[in-house]
């Protein structure tokens, strides 16, 4: 806890700040954020001017350096958060066990050992536990459990936690054994947020969207194809391959927004308009607020959103950890019940 009694968190692989926003909404004080990507750090700084952020790789950082900077001792940090890059595991692209990015997980574990946080949280894609990766998943679980932590892993879908997007992820939670607590997860909600509800107040600032028409070879195909697709339909119904295009359904949450750039393949189409989603719409469908600041090209911004942890999703996880594991009272609930 900090001097104000707020639980503390440090985020590695912070990206644009989706998990950080979730922790902030849950009442955590973020001591430090870390990311290697230039654009990610730029976006993070724009949205969290009060949080120190290191533009560095976790491979070059030691636990002692972090503790000295944050003025904490071993074991004092409440939550150590991280989402090691998952490209090697993802089912959305080439899945390679030997992808060197998969091994960044070991540096995440090293920092857990060197910091001794009360709780750690790790988010990753479900592909980590599928097919040829099952062996890697078992290795990861054994490594985490070998660090004096009670560890659980659960597959969760963000759409059950206030996010208007169906996005399945593995959430690893570890609790230091001396706390004598077990990992606990938030209960899913039956109330699903639809695309219609999410986008009803969206504010398209500059209507930033990719110009698929510059791809002249496909323009005539796409123009005709997009107009045929009905809400909830995939373009494969009308053309082989379908260019990866799908029209969103007003009544349902959005499908998973990936980092794949919707260039000549327009990907998600607005429920009624014949165009791809804007950055503002993609942000809102990922549970970011309308005022979230993004910079760079359309491609850069879309990649940040596709790689982000959904803020509302992390808020639910963080609130549960705060009350059920760290034992911090939820002041809002106390006021309501008093």
MOFENJO-V412060 format. One record per run of one state. SS is the DSSP state (helix for helix, strand for strand, loop for the rest). FROM is the first residue (numbers start at 0). LEN is the number of residues. Records with the same first field share a line. If there is no record, write none. Layout:
# MOFENJO-V412060
SS=FROM-LEN ; FROM-LEN
This chain:
# MOFENJO-V412060
loop=0-7 ; 12-5 ; 25-3 ; 35-2 ; 47-5 ; 55-2 ; 60-2 ; 70-8 ; 82-17 ; 115-3 ; 129-1 ; 145-3 ; 161-3 ; 165-2 ; 179-15 ; 199-12 ; 214-1 ; 228-5 ; 237-4 ; 244-1 ; 247-6 ; 254-13 ; 269-6 ; 276-2 ; 284-13 ; 307-3 ; 325-5 ; 337-1
strand=7-5 ; 28-7 ; 52-3 ; 78-4 ; 118-7 ; 148-9 ; 164-1 ; 167-9 ; 233-1 ; 245-2 ; 253-1 ; 267-2 ; 275-1
helix=17-8 ; 37-10 ; 57-3 ; 62-8 ; 99-16 ; 125-4 ; 130-15 ; 157-4 ; 176-3 ; 194-5 ; 211-3 ; 215-13 ; 234-3 ; 241-3 ; 278-6 ; 297-10 ; 310-15 ; 330-7
